Amino acid sequence: MAAATEPIATNEIRQNLFAVCTPTERIAWAVGELGRIFRTEDGGATWTQQDAGTKKPFLAASCTDGDTAWIGGKNALLYRTTDGGRTWTMLSPNTTKHVFDLAFTSATHGIAVGDWGLLMYTDDGGSSWSLVGIPEDFTLSPLAEDIGLDPSDTILYAVSFPDAQHGWTVGEFGTILATADGGRTWRQQRGPVDSTLFGTHFETAERGWAVGIDAVVLHTSDGGVTWSQVPVPLELRAFYDIVVKGEHGWIAGDSGTLLKSSNGGLTWKVEPLSIELAADWFRTVRLSPQGSGLIAGSQGLLFAVEGGTARDLRAKDAARTARREPS
């Protein structure tokens, strides 16, 4: 379906945003509720609204360059663009489960994870998908067993691939799964917590992180053979996403919470933000290959990230608009 091209200021984006992808330093997509798709070509200073022809929420996004992207969401909603979002093509996976995250390592190979044990991959850019499912030898945490959860129904919230072959996905009750063959087969890894994990990021096939409820931050430096919990200066918070690139790292969470690291994720401190953001949440953070990026969340919340600095793009737009208004 052809995409509309409606210029929109950042402070006019009101919908909850659940995912972003940042293929270059300047180009990015942000997607969210009501089928909203926004694209920027100037690092978030201005946006264009695009349209895939649905009002269902988009929950996931992945892109390999400034022209090629995939977005997914509720009830196996999946779309692809190869022309920068001018047109979006609906894809038809063999499932109706919600897609919570996507990771494309090339223009042809991608992995999707989601609701009720959804694990699938594609080798043709998303035109067809192969379902994998939770490993047969997967064992639940005691907490999950107590409520009678079936292992195959474990919800997976996030996936990260530092290269074409090695990947990790995390989910409820501390679930961690790893693959070494591009998502065709998976094996379980053991973390130190039973807390639900909402986000994961691997900088290399050895160094990775996962975050979740109860202010949990996990780290591995051996590809997930061992995981350790990283102390943070907060309690009773939910962390939804994490990214680390070089010395700089960011964690996005609820109650207007951002954490940052300046030593490669070894330690974290709270980023001071306006008290007005305490009712909002940050859902996702993504960095471009050059290191800059975006953080997005509730009610159109959009921050630009550059090194160890995060700035509210909405505040900048609001100030610009105020200066234009007649006195």
C-alpha positions in Angstrom: 0.0 0.0 0.0 1.2 3.5 -0.8 2.4 5.5 2.2 1.2 9.0 2.9 3.7 11.7 3.3 2.5 14.0 6.0 5.1 16.2 7.7 4.7 16.2 11.4 6.6 17.9 14.3 8.0 15.7 17.0 5.8 17.3 19.7 2.7 16.5 17.6 3.3 12.8 17.9 1.0 11.7 20.6 0.7 7.9 20.2 2.6 5.4 22.3 5.8 4.3 20.5 6.9 0.7 21.0 9.9 0.3 18.6 12.5 2.2 16.6 15.2 1.1 14.2 18.2 3.3 13.2 20.0 2.1 10.1 22.1 5.3 9.8 23.0 8.3 11.8 20.2 10.4 10.3 17.5 7.9 9.2 15.2 6.1 11.5 11.7 4.7 11.9 9.5 4.8 15.0 6.3 2.7 15.2 3.5 2.3 17.7 -0.2 2.2 18.4 -2.9 2.7 15.8 -0.6 1.5 13.1 1.5 4.6 13.3 4.7 4.7 11.3 7.1 7.7 11.5 10.3 8.2 9.6 13.0 10.8 10.1 15.9 11.6 7.8 17.5 14.2 10.0 18.1 12.4 13.3 14.7 13.1 14.7 14.5 16.8 14.1 11.5 16.4 11.7 9.3 13.4 10.9 7.1 12.1 8.1 4.1 9.9 8.8 3.7 6.8 6.7 0.8 4.5 6.3 0.7 0.7 5.9 -3.1 0.5 5.9 -3.8 -0.8 9.4 -4.8 0.5 12.7 -3.4 -2.4 14.7 -0.4 -1.6 16.9 3.1 -2.1 15.7 5.4 -3.5 18.4 8.6 -4.3 16.6 10.9 -2.8 13.9 14.2 -3.8 12.2 16.0 -2.3 9.3 19.2 -3.1 7.3 19.6 0.2 5.5 17.8 3.5 4.9 15.5 1.8 2.3 14.8 -1.6 3.8 12.8 -2.2 6.9 10.3 -4.6 8.5 7.7 -3.8 11.2 5.6 -6.3 13.1 2.9 -6.3 15.8 -0.4 -7.7 17.0 -1.8 -10.9 15.5 1.3 -11.6 13.5 1.1 -8.2 11.7 4.2 -8.0 9.4 5.1 -5.5 6.7 8.2 -4.8 4.6 9.4 -1.8 2.7 12.3 -1.6 0.2 11.8 2.0 -0.8 12.2 3.9 2.4 8.6 3.5 3.4 6.9 5.0 0.4 5.2 1.7 0.0 4.7 -1.2 2.5 4.0 -4.8 1.6 2.0 -7.0 3.9 3.7 -10.4 4.8 1.9 -13.5 5.7 3.6 -15.7 8.3 2.1 -19.0 9.3 0.9 -17.8 12.7 -1.5 -15.4 14.4 0.6 -14.8 17.5 1.8 -11.3 18.4 5.2 -10.3 17.1 7.1 -8.6 19.9 10.6 -8.2 18.3 12.4 -8.6 15.0 16.0 -8.8 14.0 17.1 -8.9 10.4 20.8 -9.6 9.9 20.6 -9.1 6.1 18.0 -8.2 3.4 17.0 -11.8 3.3 17.5 -13.4 6.8 15.5 -12.4 9.8 14.1 -13.7 13.1 10.9 -12.9 14.9 9.9 -13.7 18.5 6.7 -13.1 20.4 3.6 -14.3 22.2 3.2 -17.9 23.4 6.6 -19.2 22.4 6.7 -17.6 18.9 10.1 -18.2 17.3 10.5 -18.1 13.5 12.9 -17.2 10.8 12.9 -16.2 7.2 15.5 -16.7 4.4 13.7 -14.7 1.7 13.2 -11.3 3.3 9.9 -12.2 5.0 7.9 -13.6 2.1 7.9 -17.0 3.9 8.6 -18.0 7.5 9.7 -21.2 9.2 8.3 -21.8 12.8 10.8 -23.1 15.3 9.3 -23.0 18.7 10.7 -23.4 22.2 13.5 -26.2 22.5 12.1 -29.6 23.5 14.4 -29.8 26.5 13.4 -26.4 27.8 12.7 -26.3 31.6 10.6 -23.8 33.4 11.6 -21.9 36.5 9.8 -23.1 39.6 7.7 -19.9 39.7 6.4 -20.7 36.2 5.7 -24.3 37.1 3.7 -23.2 40.1 1.2 -21.4 37.9 0.9 -24.3 35.5 2.6 -22.6 32.5 3.3 -24.9 29.5 7.0 -24.5 28.4 5.9 -24.1 24.8 3.8 -21.0 25.8 6.7 -19.0 27.2 6.4 -15.4 26.0 9.5 -14.0 24.3 9.9 -10.2 24.3 13.2 -9.3 22.7 15.9 -10.7 20.4 19.4 -9.5 19.5 21.9 -10.7 16.9 25.4 -9.2 17.0 26.2 -11.2 13.8 24.4 -13.4 11.3 24.7 -16.6 13.3 24.7 -15.7 17.0 21.6 -14.5 18.6 19.7 -14.4 21.9 16.1 -14.0 22.9 14.7 -13.3 26.4 11.3 -13.5 28.0 9.1 -14.2 30.9 10.3 -16.0 34.1 13.9 -15.2 33.3 13.9 -17.1 30.0 17.1 -16.9 28.0 17.6 -18.8 24.7 20.6 -18.7 22.4 21.3 -19.7 18.8 24.5 -20.3 16.9 22.9 -21.0 13.5 20.9 -17.9 12.7 17.8 -18.8 14.6 17.2 -22.3 13.1 17.8 -24.0 16.5 17.9 -22.7 20.0 19.3 -23.8 23.4 18.4 -22.7 26.9 20.8 -20.7 29.0 20.5 -20.1 32.8 20.4 -16.7 34.4 20.4 -15.9 38.1 16.8 -14.6 38.3 13.2 -15.7 37.6 12.1 -12.1 36.8 10.6 -11.5 33.4 13.1 -10.1 30.9 11.9 -7.5 28.4 15.1 -6.4 26.6 18.4 -7.7 25.5 21.4 -6.5 23.5 24.6 -8.2 22.5 27.5 -6.0 21.3 29.5 -9.1 20.3 28.9 -12.8 20.4 30.5 -12.8 23.9 29.3 -9.5 25.5 25.6 -9.1 26.2 23.0 -7.8 28.5 19.4 -8.4 29.5 17.0 -6.2 31.5 13.6 -6.7 33.0 11.2 -6.2 36.0 12.5 -5.7 39.5 15.2 -3.4 38.2 17.1 -6.5 36.9 20.2 -6.0 34.7 22.1 -9.1 33.7 25.5 -9.3 31.9 27.5 -12.0 30.3 31.1 -11.8 28.9 31.2 -15.4 27.7 28.3 -15.7 25.3 25.8 -16.6 28.0 27.6 -19.5 29.5 27.4 -17.5 32.7 25.2 -14.6 33.6 25.7 -12.2 36.5 23.4 -9.5 37.9 24.6 -5.9 37.7 23.8 -3.6 40.6 21.9 -0.5 39.8 20.9 2.5 41.9 17.1 1.8 41.7 14.6 -0.7 43.0 11.0 -1.6 42.1 11.4 -0.4 38.5 10.7 -2.2 35.2 13.5 -2.0 32.6 12.3 -2.5 29.0 15.4 -2.2 26.8 19.1 -1.8 26.8 21.9 -1.0 24.4 25.7 -0.7 24.9 28.1 0.5 22.2 31.7 1.0 23.2 31.9 3.0 26.4 28.3 4.3 26.3 25.2 2.4 27.3 21.5 3.2 27.9 18.6 1.5 29.7 15.0 2.5 29.1 12.3 1.9 31.8 9.1 2.8 33.4 8.3 5.9 35.5 10.3 8.1 33.3 13.5 6.2 33.9 16.7 6.3 31.9 20.0 4.8 33.1 23.3 5.4 31.4 26.8 3.9 31.6 30.0 5.5 30.6 32.2 2.4 31.1 30.8 -0.1 28.7 27.9 -1.3 30.9 30.0 -2.1 34.0 28.2 0.4 36.2 25.0 2.5 35.7 23.6 5.7 37.0 20.3 7.4 36.7 20.0 10.1 34.1 18.3 13.1 35.8 15.1 14.0 33.9 12.1 16.3 34.5 9.7 15.2 37.2 7.0 15.7 34.6 8.2 12.5 32.9 7.5 10.3 36.0 4.1 9.2 34.6 5.6 8.2 31.2 7.7 5.2 30.2 10.6 4.6 27.8 10.0 1.4 25.8 13.0 1.1 23.4 16.5 2.4 22.7 18.4 1.9 19.5 21.8 3.1 18.3 22.9 3.5 14.7 26.2 2.0 13.5 27.8 5.4 14.1 26.7 5.4 17.7 23.9 8.0 17.8 20.3 6.9 18.2 16.8 7.3 19.6 14.8 6.4 22.7 11.1 6.2 22.4 8.1 5.6 24.6 4.7 6.6 25.8 2.7 9.5 24.3 5.2 10.2 21.5 8.2 10.4 23.9 11.3 10.7 21.7 14.8 11.4 22.9 17.9 11.7 20.7 21.1 10.0 22.0 24.6 11.1 21.2 27.4 9.5 23.2 26.6 10.0 26.8 23.9 12.7 26.2 20.2 12.3 25.8 17.9 15.2 24.8 14.2 15.5 24.6 13.2 16.1 21.0 9.7 17.2 21.9 11.0 20.0 24.2 13.1 21.4 21.3 10.1 21.4 19.0 7.9 23.0 21.6 10.5 25.8 22.1 10.8 26.3 18.3 7.0 26.5 18.0 6.7 29.0 20.8 9.2 31.3 19.2 7.2 31.3 16.0 3.9 32.2 17.7 3.0 35.9 17.6 3.0 37.7 21.0 
